[in-house]
Amino acid sequence: MFELYTIIINLIISVSILNVWLIRFNKPTTYRGGDANSMKEEFTAYGLPVWSMYFVGSIKVLLSLIIIYSVFINTIDLLVCYYLMSVLMIGAIIMHAKIKDPIKKSFPAISILSLLIIIIYLSYYMEGVKALLP
């Protein structure tokens, strides 16, 4: 049962990240930082250089693809991916706070971070359960 939950959470995390970085990259959303209408404007609002947008985006997309891949090929330990993605989500929350965005704009990052915390917990819990089994 835990494996089903982890698959669902993995897919929610990955599809959400891919949606933001590949489909909605140049589209306005209510969650963009400041008054930004695109990802580039959002990173500019945070005072970050354009190259950082491509760097962060590449890492997020790569981690999301690895997580999706692991759903089908269950041989990858994803804890490193979860921790890296968590750091990126914390960074997103900090950037929203830096420019004094309303908390509503941080909701997607908070949601993904919450799911990552759950999946990290489940990963450790499942390892403990497996260790108890003969």
N, C-alpha and C positions, 0 to 999 in steps of 0.2 A: 504494500500500500504506500509506503514511504517513497518507493521508486516512482510511482505514478505522480505523487505530489512534486517530486523533484523535477520530473520531466515537464510537468505543466508550468512550474515556476521558471525553469530554464527557458522554456519557449516564450513565456510572457516577457521576461527580461530581454531576451535576444531580439524578439520581434519588435518590441518597443524601441529599443536602441536603434535598430536598423531603420525603423520607420522615421525616427527623428533625423538621422544622419544621411539617409539615402532618398527618402521620399519627401520629407518636409524641410529639407535643407534650406531652400530659398523661399519658403512660404511663411507668412506671418502666423503666429499662434498667440494665444493669450498667455502662454508661459514663457515667452521670450524675455530675456533680461532687458531692463530699461524700456525704451520705446522701439526696440529693434523689430525689423520685419523679416530678417533673414539671419542665418547663423553667423555670417560675416559681421553684420551690424551688431549682433549680440556680443561677440567677442570684442569688438571695438568698444562697446558700451562698458565692458568689464576692464578696459584699459589693457587688453592683451594684444600681442602682435598677431597678424594674420597667420603666420606659420604655425602658431600654437593651435589654431583652429584645426588645421590639417593634421597636426600631430595627434591631438586629442581624438579627433574624429577617426583617424586611422586605427588608433589603439582600440577605441570602442567598437568599431566595426569588426576588427580582427578578433577581439575577445568574443563578440557576439557570434561570429561564424564558428569559432572553436566550440563554444557552448552548444550551438545547434548541431555541429558535427558529432559531439559527444553523445547527444540523444540517440543517434543512430549507431554509432560505433562506441560502445561503452568501455573503452580502455583508457580513457584520459582522466587523470586526477585533476579536477577543476578548481581546487581550492585556491591555487595561485590566480586563476582567472577571476574568481569571486572577490578575492582581496584587492586585486588591481582595479576591478570595476568599482568596488566600494570606495577606494581612494578617489577615483574620478567623480563619483557621485557626491562625496563629501566636498570635493573641490567645487563642484557646481553649486552646492548649497552655500558655500562660503562666498562664491562670486556674486550670487544673488544678494546675500547679506551685505557684501561690500558696497554695492550700489543702492542699498536700501530698498530693494524690491519688496513688495508685499509678500507675505509667506505663501500666498496662493501660487506665485510664480515658481516657488521651489517644490511644489507638490510632486511633479513627476520625478525629480531627483530623490526626494524623500521616499516616495513609493518604491522606486527601484532599490534604493538602499535598504529599505525594510525587507523587501523580498530577498535581497542578498544576505542579510543577517539571518533570515529564516533558513535559507538554503545552506548557509555555513553551519548553522546549528544542526540541521537535519543530517548534513554530511558527517559531522562528528558523532551524532547520535547513532547513525546507521553503522559507523565503524565500531562503536561500542557494542551494538547488538550483534554484529557479525562476529566479534571476538568471543561472545558468550556462546555462540552456536558451535556444535561439534563439527 
